[in-house]
Amino acid sequence: MSVTIKAAPRLPGFNATDKDVERMIRVDHAGEYGAVQIYRGQLAILGHTATGETIKHMQRQEEEHLARFDELIADHGVRPTALAPVWNVAGYALGAVTALMGEKAAMACTAAVEEVIDEHYARQAASLQKDGEANVALRETIEKFREDEIAHRATAIEHGAEEAPGYRVLSEAIKAGCRLAIKLSERI
């Protein structure tokens, strides 16, 4: 399920500011860092299973995303989130705990996280679309990574995410946590 989101209208001549772009890069860097940690936690428990190969594939893609945002952080002189140590522990713990609950719970975690990231990237891309040629490289990066996140969610659903015990509660709790992490990482 991919979402279509429209950004709020902008007055003519008002493109994304440098602060807007900094926030986007900071929060996306934090999110990709957290995603890598989630997959590391899942692999610590499920790495030896058949699902482990699927998780490794998604982790490699998230590592590529993180490497690109590492470059953008450096290129734009953006301060990374001060919450990185929190996301390090929280991401790994979320991945490990859901994996301990079973393969379907781990996939439910992936589906929930990727749903929020799909929405988040869609809002950013829609906002940057209004800038025309300004920030086109960032928009293209976000759109490409969004496609990967949508594919990860589809993979998680195919692997039984919605069959996890307590799926709805687990999914909503994870999504709420992700939304909070996004708001905090944009500024802190």
Buried (B, 14 or more C-beta within 10 A) or exposed (E): EEEEBEBEEEEEEEBBEEEBBBBBBBBBBBBBBBBBBBBBBBBEBBBEBEBBEBBBEBBEBBBEBBEBBBEBBEEBEBEBBEBBEBBBEBBBEBBBBBBBBBBBBBBBBBBBBBBBBBBBBBBBBBBBBBBEEEBEEBBEBBBEBBEBBBEBBBBBBEBBBBBBEEBEEBBEEBBEBBEEBBEBBBEE
